[in-house]
Amino acid sequence: MKEIVTAITLVFLFLLKSVLASTGDRSQMFYSCLQDCLAHNCSSSSQDSQSSLILWALQWTCSDECKYFCMWPTVNWFIEAEIGVQQFYGKWPFIRYWGIQEPAATLFSIFNLVGHVVMIKRFRKEVRPSAPFYRMTHYFCFICCHAWLWSTVFHIRDVRFTEIMDYLGAFSMVLFSVYHFLVRVLIFDSRSYQYSLFFGMAIGFYFVYHSYTTFFVKMDYGYNMLINIAFGAVNILGWSIWCFKFYKRRPYVKQCAFFVALVGFTTLFEVLDFPPLFWVLDAHALWHLSTAPLAILWYKFLIDDCHHMEGQKLDLEKLA
């Protein structure tokens, strides 16, 4: 057990180090180019005030511009020296389009956002407002749309604020999914309201506390990764057990099982790590692309599950 904890700690330290600095930005060629660019272009006497409106709006500073333009000759040198493409400041080199830092990931984040908007409209058409989990599904949609909005903003421009909002947005989805599962399992329990209130307050307070420490104390990448993995594993395991219990009696539950399996499979893209194809398409962007269709499958399950719970509710009212 001690060896496992030690190994995990080393992985987190390695990931944290890779975020703060990478081989590319530590190279002598990049450093020399950057210092020269800063001296010639970013001093008070030589500062160019005529940067484009898009770059100004996205807060691309003179220093950022120097880092971007010094990155490419360094990349070419690494390739010519047969060292291979290296990361810069924890990121692969991407070609900017209209000031957008990671174009593919930005586009695919929008796909995910649109998927939730489209499917909540379908949900509203097919499920009556009186059905159980009608409001819960709308809360879920709002949290997911909020998260994918910040994912889009973050991939457009990576600064400390957008990075934190992206992390917290993703974590809010994971936490709410756990809450959703717990409330779903206990919905017809005699004390379901008390359970819902307890879990909601516990998870809500923890999220507020984590958000506060992330903003005002320290952005701990290792800890953030750990809690996302932990709550994500609880969520996947919980829904997997629930699906195994009910899939024979309720055929629509297979949609949930399929969704859970695909979530686990698509997460493999986050494990993979390779230089971006055509300087725009990396493993993280592919992960966002692969998750976009999953919203359709999940909302289909939610629609069928709401219909089933509505039938259960009517049966209980007849018995009462």
MOGI-V908710 format. One record per run of one state. SS is the DSSP state (helix for helix, strand for strand, loop for the rest). FROM is the first residue (numbers start at 0). TO is the last residue. Records with the same first field share a line. If there is no record, write none. Layout:
SS: FROM-TO, FROM-TO
This chain:
loop: 0-0, 20-21, 26-26, 41-51, 57-60, 80-86, 88-89, 91-95, 97-98, 100-101, 126-132, 156-158, 185-190, 216-219, 246-251, 266-266, 271-275, 277-279, 281-281, 292-292, 319-319
helix: 1-19, 22-25, 27-40, 52-56, 61-79, 102-125, 133-155, 159-184, 191-215, 220-245, 252-265, 267-270, 282-291, 293-318
strand: 87-87, 90-90, 96-96, 99-99, 276-276, 280-280
